[in-house]
Amino acid sequence: MLSALAVALLPLAAQAQLGNAAAATPAAPLATGVLAPADARAWLARIQAAARGGNYQGTLVYSTGGQVSSSRVWYFSVADQAYERLEAQDGRQQRIVRHNDRVHTFWPQSQVAVVEKRETLAAWTTTPQAVDPQALEQYELRREGNARVAGRDAAVLLLWPRDALRYAQRLWADMASGLMLRADVMAEAGGAQRVLESTAFSEVAIDVRPQPDSVLQIMRKLEGYQVLRPQQKLTTLDAEGWILARPIAGFRLAGCMRRGMETAGDGESVLQAVFTDGLSHVSVFVEPFRPDRHTAEVQAQQGATATVMARQGEHWVTVVGDAPPATLKLFAVAFERRRP
């Protein structure tokens, strides 16, 4: 899910009580169906806590459209510090390491390294294993039973959308820790649900000893690389002269920034606004229209990620997100220029 994998959830005391009750009555039938609001919030909060506050490593397998790729993943949480490392195992070599808001992406074949200080925006997840409990405003959470993933017992949960603006997602959450072990994004086709993409651990170790130095050492090794440093600045739509004239139901603005590259040459930057419903994310990119580059309007989809490109006066608008193309078109049409 780095789409991106790359790219990831009860108060813990309440979950412990549920776990103890289940252990005390192993013969009791498993409750399935729509979860009560409190139970649904508890599950999503537990999954989110496991993704952001745990220590784990393993192999994530991503599949879509008959294509399969895998990545090795390490995640460590030490006090209030987060360390993350991801290494692609297939295709073009790529290595991503993160310490809090500092992210280094290495491309060994081309000897290019992208060094960023990513601004933290509300509702932006740093791993594909997290779901914001606010998603329950737009999705119904159902318990479907138990299963095994990567040799571990998991609870099977279904986030079912309340409208056609978003996809359904089936989640497998580790019974012991709450970590999300697998996630399938699904769309309706011919009256049935088909899987658009799936991300799952093929093997995983949870509660491993944190090794933050294994991340920091990689971040220091920039010798021999051409280093690119994208520039980012937090801003607002109003300050940039833009507005979402017709809000898209269930989506709220998570943040807005202006992005650029110090090596771009022409000094141009791109405005990015991120919207979320707690589970799905949609990014709207705005840049000056250039006839040599923007030759035709585009609609494309790979797995659960769709892209819509269209001209908006003297600007070019690109909308990307893990939502149906029809939803992205609504964003493209509603994004309007209010002043130069």
N, C-alpha and C positions, 0 to 999 in steps of 0.2 A: 504494500500500500504506500510505497514510496512515491507514488503518484502524486501518490506517491508513496511507496512504502514510506517513497520517497521519496507511502506511506502511507491506534490505537490505539461496568465500573460502578451502601447501608452504612451508616455509621459503623465503625468496627466493633464497638461494644454490642450493638444490636445484632450484627452478623454473628458474633461469637455465641450469643444466646440462641440464635436459630441453629447454628452448627451443633451446639451441645444438645439441643432438643432432638435434632435428627439422629445424633449418635445414640441417644438414650432409647429411641424407638425405631430401630432399623427396619422393622417389619411393616411400618406404616406405609400406606400407599403414597406415591409421589403426587403432590398437588400440581396439576397442569392447568393451562388456560390463562385468561387475562389476569394479571397480577393487580392487587389493590395498589392505589397510588403510593402509599408508604413503602410497600414491599418493592415496588418498581424503582423508586428513588434510592432505596437501600442498595439494590443490586448495582445500579449504575454508579453510585458513589463508591462502592467497593471496587469495582473494575477500574475506576479512575484512580483511586488511591494506590492500587497495585501497580498501575502503569507508571505512576510518577514517584512513588516512594519505595519501590522494591529494588532488588538486585537480581538480575537474571541474564542468561545468555543462551543462545541457541541458533537454529537455522530456520529462517522464514522462507516459505515457498509461495510464490505469487503466480497465479495462473489466470489467463484470460484468452479467449478466442483461440484455444488450442496451443497457445504458447505458454511455456513454463520457465520461470527464472527463480533463482534462490539467492539469499544473502545471509551472511553470518552477522548476528546482532549481539552486542553487549550493552547492558544498561546498568549503571551504578548510581545509587543515591547515597550521599554521605552528608549528614547534617542537612543543610539547605542547598547543597551543591549537587548538580546533575551532570553526569558524564555519560556520553553515548558514542557508540562506534558501530558503523555498518560497512561491510565489505561485500560487494557484489561477487558472486561466484560464477556467473555466466556472462557471455558476451563481452562488451567493452568494459575494461577494468574501471572500477570506481570505488573510492573509499571516502566515507564521510565520518568526521569525528566532531563531537560537540562538547563544550564545557559551558553550561548555562547558555548565555546568548552569543557565545563565540562559536562559529561553525567554520570548519575547514573542509573543503571538498577537493580531493586529489584525483587527477586523471593521469595515471602513470604512463600510459602509452604516448600521450602528447606532451607529458611533462608540464602540465598546467595545474595550478592550484588556485582555487577561489577562496579567499579569506573574507569572512563576513562577521559583522557584529549585528545580529538580527534583533531588531526591536521586538519586544514582547507585546503582542496585541491581545486584548481580551478575547477569549474563546478560541485562540489558536492553540492547537495541540502540538506537542513536540514529538509524540510517538503515535503510531497507528493503533495503539492499544487502549486509547482513552475515548470516552464518550461523556459529554457534558450532560448532567441530569436535566438541564433545561430542554433536552430533546423530547422529554415526555409531554411537552405542550403540543408537539406535532406528530408524535408516534405513540402507539399503544404497545406496551411491553407484555409479551406472553411467555409463559414458561412451557417448553415443549417436552421436557424430560431430561435424561442424562445420556452421556455418550463418553467415548474415550478419544482423546486427541494427544498425540505424541506420548502415548503411554500413561496419560494422566486422566483422572476422572474429571468430567466437565459438566456443568449445567448448560443446557441448550436454551437460549433465549431468542425470541423473535421481536424485533422492532418493526411494527407494522404502521405504515404512514396513514395519517388521517385524511389525506387528499392525494391527488395525482401529481403534485409538484415535486415529489421526492421518491426515492427507491426504498424498498424494504431491505432490512439487513438481518441476517441470522448470525448470532454470536454464540461462541462456545467459551464459557468462563471457567477457569480452573476452580474446582470446589475448595481446595485447600487455601489458595491465596487470593483468588479473584482475578488473576491475570487473564486477559483475553488470549486464548490459544488459537482461535480461528475466527474469521469473519467472512461471510459471503454477502455480496451485494446482489440483489435480485430485482428483476423487472418482469411485469406480466406480459405474457405472449400466448395468444390463443387460449385464454382462460386459465393458463397455468403459469407458475413462476419459473423463470429460467435464471440460472446463475450468470451474471455478467462478469464477475471476477471473484476470486477467492484468495485470501491470504491466510496461511496457517503455519504454525510451527511443526516441522517434521521431527524435531527433537529440541528439548528445552531443559535447562537446569534452573531452578528457582531458589532464591535465598543463597546465592553463591557469595563468596568473599569478594567484596568490592575491590577493584584494582584501578583506581583513578589515574595512576601513573601510566598505565598502558594507553590511555587516551592522550594525556598531556605530552608524552614523549613523541607521539606521532605528530601532534600539532606543532612541535618545535622543529621538525625536520623539513625545512623548506628549501634546502640547498639543491640547486640544479633545476628548480621549477620556475616557470614564468608565473609570477604571482599577480592575480587580478583581485582588486578590492572594490566590490560594488558599494556605491554610496547610497545610504538610506536616510530619509528624514521624515519623521512623523508629521502628518498634516491633517486637514479636514476637507471634506468635499466642498463645504461652503467657502473655505479659503482658496480652493482651487477653481471656484466658479462652476461647480457641477452639482447636480441634484438627482436623486432617484425619484422622479416625478410621481410614479405610481408604485408604492411599496409592494413587494412580493410577499404574499401571506406566509407568515411563519419565519421569515428570514430577518435578522437584524444586522446592522452594521457592526462588525467586530473591530475594525480599524482601517486607517487609510495612511498610505505613505507614498513618497516619491522616491523612485529608485533610478540609479544611474550607474554607469561604469566609468572609472577613471581613464580607461583605455578607449572609450567610445570615439574620441576624436572630434565629433561634431558638438559635443556638450549636451546632447539631448538626454532627457530623462523620461521615465514612464511613470504615470500615476497608477497606483494599485489600490483598489478598495476591496476589502474582504467581508463577505456576508456569511452568516451561519445560522442554522436552525438547531445547533447543538450536536448534530451528527454529520450533516453534509456541509461542505464549504464551497462557496462560489467566489471566484476572484474576477473583478472587472479591471482590465488594463486599458488605459487611454494614452495615446501618443499622437503626435502630429501626423496627418495624412500625407503619405508620400506615394505618388503615382507609380514610381519605379519599383516600389516594394509591395504596395497594397493594390494588387491588380484585380482581384475579384473577391466578392463576399464568400465566406466559407462556413460550412457546417460539417463537423467530423465527430466521430466517436470511437474510442478504443476502450473496451471494457466498460467500466462505469463512468469513465471520464469523458465528458463531451466538450467540444469547443465550438463557439459561434463567433465569427468575425464579420463586422459590418462598418460601413462608413457612417460617420455622424458629423455632417458639415465638413469642417476643415480638420476633423480628427478621425482616428481609426480606433474603434472599440473592439476589444477581444475579451470574450467571457469564457472562462474555463471553470469546470467544477464537476463534482460527482453527483450530478442531478440530471434528470431527463433533458434532452435538447430543447423541448418546449419551454421548460423553466428558464433555461439560459436565454432563449429568445425574448422572454418577458423582461429580463434584466437589460438586454441590449436595447430594446425599444424604449424602456423607461428611463435610461440614463440620458440626461439632457444637459446641454450647456446653457447656463443662465447668464454668464457674462464673460468677456474676454479674459 
